[in-house]
Every structure is written in C-alpha cells, then in structure tokens.
Amino acid sequence: MDQHLKGWYTERSPMWPGQAFSLKVDRTLLHKRSKFQDIEIFESTNYGKVLVLDGAIQFTERDEASYQEMITYLPLNAHPNPRKVLVVGGGDGGVARELARHPMVEEVVQCEIDKEVIEACKKHVPSMGCGFSNPKLTLHTGDGAKFLEETQDKFDVIITDASDPEVATQGEEGAEGTKDGPAVSLFNEDYYAKMKGKLAEGGVMCCQGENMWLHADLILKLMNGCRKIFPVVDYAYTYTPTYPGGQIGFILCSVDPATNFKEPVREWDHNKAKEMGLKYYNADIHRAAFVLPTFMKNHLSHTD
C-alpha cells in the first residue's frame, strides 16, 4: 500500500478515526514485507529517519528519545536495584540502547518477533539499531508471550515495547479495516499475569499504554485488568509529536506494595541527565509524567 501523496507519508488508522498525520518524504530507504508485517524506513525532511510498521509510525529520529527514555527509565528508576531486565519487542533497538546507559543494569534479555525489523534498523537507522551492540544484551527472536511462558529466568524489570494491538489495513479500493498485528498477544490480561510470574522479588514492569485522548476506554480496561494482578498499578505519559495525538502512555505495575512509581529512587537531575547524554528524561520529568489531566484522572478512578 503506497501512502505517499505528492511526496508526503500519511498515517491513517481506524484506531484514531477522523484524523491523519503526514510527514514530508525526502527519500525511501527500505520498503519490504516480512513474514509478520510491512516494513518501511524513509528519510523525512524535518524529522530524520522514520520507521513505519503496517502503516503506523514507530519512531522518528527527531522525537524518539521522548518515548525510548521514558519507557526505560520510568520503571528502572522506580526499582532499587534493577540488575536484570527483560525487553519484549523493541525491535528498533531504542530500549536496548537506553539500557546500556543505565549504570545498575548488568544483564539484558530481549525477545523480538521480527528479525527483519532488527536488521533493517541496524542497517538504515544506526542511531537506534546501535542498541543491539549493547554488550549486556542477549537477543532472541520469536513470540514474546511464548518466550515469557517458557523462560525459567526471573527479572527485576520487564519492559514491553510493542506496537498497537490493531493496525490499519486498506483494500484495493482504499476502504479502511483492521487486522491483528504481531503484538496483539501482548495486550491482554493473561500476558500481564505471565509477566508477574517472571518478576523477581520487588520486580516492576512497564508496557506501552496508548493515548489518553484516543483510547481512554482501552487504557481503563488494561488498568483494571492489571489491578486484579498487581498490588501497585499506575499510568504515566510522555509527549511524542509524531505519535497519534502527540502523546503516548505507559502502564506500570509492581509486585511490591511499597513501590511509589511517582517518586524516582534515583534522582537524575538536569546535570546528571546531560552527563548521561539524555535528551528527555530527568527526575522532574519523571514526576510530571504521572500528573494526569482531570478527565483522565476521573476516568482511571473507575473500577470493575
């Protein structure tokens, strides 16, 4: 499906009906079909290189730090000693890159379903794909939910960096529909229960948590499911201009009832963040990420 119109890439999906987002294309670097999904990488005129999977923008170089740093450091800096980390998904390499920076992380295990995404990012977007050169990393390719079920290891932190459970498709006449994406198994209550079973004592997990303006009901459903499993569940968000609605959220859970996600256990101020080469995350941003607008705070207060 060619979504370029007069030199622009336009993202449309029934997951965010009635709106679209466009980036001007300088040149296409890769467009292919893997076993699991459509993969496209292009150079945009203003946002650097862009990865698109099944018609949905996954990152742009210009604003990816706001997502990659937050999905990594929100959970890690809520854990007193995050030595061993599991990443499910994250085929672009961004989370692995950030984990390499964290001074307390000793071991990273990652399972990504689509090895062609990994290779594409390593070749065409080294600013992201460099994460796979993390010497702490052991990489597996396969279904993340199945890997989680079969592994005997326990982890201090589990991060699920998955695309949306539904992605856009278009028929020959351009009529929009939906199909299950490769990450659909990572958006259900059973998966969260499996994650809990693989967390070590005091363990925490963080999952991509959708957009509050577009998917408040889905977020509430996921949060209520997590509340049945974990003693501590919270929601945070970050601003990413090239994601639908300009915002994306994170669902964070802990097996330790004393966990306070809102207050980082390590205080990385501006100077520390600058020293580490971070672009977005710091302790103030960590705290602010949990300050919800009134409508969302009210919505998430509803329980089953």
Buried (B, 14 or more C-beta within 10 A) or exposed (E): EEBBEEEEBEBBBEBBEEEEBBBBBBEEBBEEEBEBBBBBBBBBEEBBBBBBBBBBBBBBBBBBBBBBBBBBBBBBBBBEEBEBBBBBBBBBBBBBBBBBBBEBBEBBBBBBBBBBBBBBBBEBBBBBBBBBEBEBBEBBBEBBBEBBEEBEEBBBBBBBBBBBBBBBBBEEEEEEEEEEBBBBBBBBBEBBBBBBEBBBEBBBBBBBBBBBBBBBEBBBBBBBBBBEBBEBBBBBBBBBEBBBBEBBBBBBBBBBEEBEBBEBEBEBEEEEBEEBEBEBBBBBBBBEBBEBEEEBEEBBEEEE
